[in-house]
Amino acid sequence: MTTPPKSNGPIIAVDGLSVGFRSRAGAWLPVLRDITLSVGAGESIGLVGESGSGKSTLALAMMGYLKTGLHVLGGRVDFSGIDMFAQDRQSLEKVRGGRLALIPQNSGQSLAPNLRVGAQIGEALRLHSALPEARHAARVLDLLTQVRLPDPASIARRYPHELSGGQQQRVAIAMALAGEPEALLLDEPTTGLDVTTQAHILELLRDLARETGMAMVYVSHDLGAIARVCDRVAVMYAGEVVLEGTAAQILRDPSHPYARGLLASIPKLSDVCLPRALDGRPPPPGGAGDGCAFVARCAIATERCMVERPDLSRIADGAKTRCHLPQQVRSIPLSGERNAQQRQLPAELSLSLGDLAISYARAGLFERLTGRDTAKVATVDGIDIELRQGETLGLVGESGSGKSTILKSIAGLLPPLHGQIALRGQDDLPPRVEDRSAKHLRDVQLIFQNPDESLNPRQTIAQILAQPLKLYFGLSGQALIARTTALLAQVRLGAHYLERLPSQLSGGEKQRVAVARAFAAQPELVLCDEITSALDVSVQAAVLELLDDLRRDNGTSYIFVSHDLAVVKALSDRVAVLYQGRLCEIGPTVDVYGPTAHPYTEVLLGAVLEPDPDFVPSLSASDVVEQSPPARGCPFQRRCPKRLGAICDQTAPPPKTFAAGHTIWCHRDDLAAPQLS
Amino acid sequence: MLSMLMRRSALGLITVWLVSIIIFIGVEILPGDACTAFLEREAQGLLLENCRRDLGLDRPAWMRYGEWAANALSGNLGVSPDGQRQISELVGYRLRNTLLLASGAILCGIPLALFLGIVAALWRDRPFDIIVSTTAIAAMTIPEFVSATLLILIFSVWLGWVPGIVLTSSNAPLAEFFPEVLLPIAVLTLVMTAHILRTVRSSVIETLASDYAQMALLKGVPYWQMVFRHVLPNALLPTINVVALTIAWLLGGVVVIETVFNYPGLGRMMIDSISDRDLPVTQAIALIIASVYVGVNLLADLLTMVANPRLRTAHLRGK
């Protein structure tokens, strides 16, 4: 992005750093192993890897900070010549937040809830700025303006909980800029934000880096975000740097098997295939053995890889890789091959939603007694969708678009205001889950986003899977055991998992159990609520493959909710785009992602990032978060970049049909999305 | 906020009213009445009938409750069974004594609990924390009469510093309760400090581990400034309710402690009045205790609301 200026040495130098914790048995288990890495002034470097790879620990170590229980086992970290682990508290306080600032993972939780955001930025100024106290208030407003927050005076007076996720992140950036840092550490700064908000924040960070010339260390599992902001990338695996090079070297044709597997497991908008799963899981701390840490998951591993740990060495293209076989690596493919679309579907209906409207507002006792009308604008309205047997419908939209709300209503957890929910075209489902028959309950299964919270931690996997089998099929004894084992095999888990507790499983394995539990009921329809969002990309790819296998074998229909447009594209036959609980567009996946699109779809697609350093997102609308839909007219009227005028504010847009089954609700006649590169 | 205050006050009044009904029914269900308790073995025949007629006990229960409630609403809590003194005066002295005991315990206990809890949390798992936490658990688990007896043994019997029993009569001037009141205050302080400090300690530890405390350190905020500005204001919010419950418990009369030390407070009066079937006194004390619980909890919720920006500005959001 920016060319690092010729300077007299790196601003951050990590030299042979090892960090670990002491196990109960008394052995030191390494979390970071022998890391050597340098960051030049003005340079921006990305640290990527799956959860547990040590990337956040490394970034915090650059500030001389380790989480409780971690200790430096060897090596050092220098920030512009200062040994960060040899400083006393006072000198660290001077550097931290001043010359070296952090933007944390979750700004919502990293801002003190009892202080106004202006006061928190002011605190950073008082600690690190040479400005006289009297000028601080004005400087706070400057900083808030610099991070492109509208109406900075009003933002400064608010408490963190009164801001949206994107605004909180901007405040955290403003706070980091207060000390005019020479280097900025960013720990997953856009994780958990909507696509449009993420794209805006990344553009802001790029601009700031260019304006101020500060160095950046950007920690993320998202290669798309890394591609947008970083000059150089270091890939981490099991506490080691396994590959280091320019963004182009790492993202186009990486020369380490793990990096290639990671790249192939990312769903991309330009792909028509399911991403390729990277099987297995990284070794636990201390479990890497003598050989290469990646050997157990590597497709090209040899005898030598088992016994000899490769060094991080420079190869022909200039990158540094920790692999014995940098030539053979190129045979590992970078994309998936399984095409999940173009399946033949039967004509029978699975689910039909007729004019569904849902509202969270419930009239309380007080309102009912006084007869006051609390009917505001419904959260979700006018949802007419038909789903065929074996079909997968993707629901996309930003947070607050009503995706999960619709799933809750179908599952009977949130009775709709009005409208029908029918199975197989004629079997009306009662609105409340309590009123549904066992058959209805069996037919509709819901899988939640976070398996940690949806699996009972005190039950073994066998008990979890046995419940639906006993309830719906009356199985017991030998038949029950045989069926649970078969279910586990369907989700690619061995029978030895039966007696384990959820806490003994990895995130991906837990989500497989949750999928198996849903399929134990032999459902007609499975509702998937962001089920891959909490998983690493490699695990996500495996769960997507699994869902594809299961629908092939069982003819099950899915409603697949996700904020990730690329994931939805990989799996769905049809896609519905929602904004503020209203349908904007619905149609076959190829058409929705094709050239003719609703302005909102266009905005969403334009904000999606691809793991390609030359990819430029097109940001056509602001990332304002709207609290509730407008009372009338088009739901997207306030943010639409292609707004026509009063007609959009006054009249609900009519549905217009383009290709077969492709409907767009918009007043415009000239709808065309930019061609994807 | 004002509407919340009004709604909560109304609910509080209803609670107090329900309590008075429940107490009335409870005393009715007990075998015997004020006359059988007063006359003891002579409670039979004409004597009993006359006594009941004098006290109005021959009327149906709902009528007696109605009369009592009407009087209570106009501020008249009735007279003692011997007809000599106003109940409000009798209960008033006991209330004053209980307030003396409670305020002593509150003034010592709350600052001590906050200090020990915060220090134990900041030096978690160090010797100081281990000693404080262990002592707290001991103080909570040992029954009050055992710790009271132990303190009497040490400070009164062996050391002879303070008297081990209160001999002052209930309507004596406050000054005469010193130094007799010191030991009961010490026992109460011990128990309440243990309860509060454990909440304070765990809340501070939790807040120290929060993302925003870590962020403050990584922003270069000096340690003590982080503790006082970023950690304590948030960590102490949940302790407000625990403190309120403890205060309500203290003001409601601490029967065991009062009995052990022979202290003339509300708790002992309550027990005596029940065994005497002295309904007006029982009712008066029940009303005081219920009002204290309702009032203190309302106050705690208000304080939490004022101190917590999330709650304070809740009504501004969701527009």
Interface residues (C-beta under 8 A of the other chain):
Chain A: L60 M63 Y65 T68 R89 Q90 L92 E93 K94 V95 R96 G97 G98 A101 L102 P104 Q105 N106 Q109 S110 L111 A112 P113 N114 L115 E123 A124 L127 H128 Y159 H161 E162 M175 G179 Q627
Chain B: A209 S210 D211 Y212 Q214 M215 A216 L217 L218 K219 G220 V221 P222 Y223 R229 H230 P233 N234 N308 P309 R310 T313 L316 R317 G318 K319
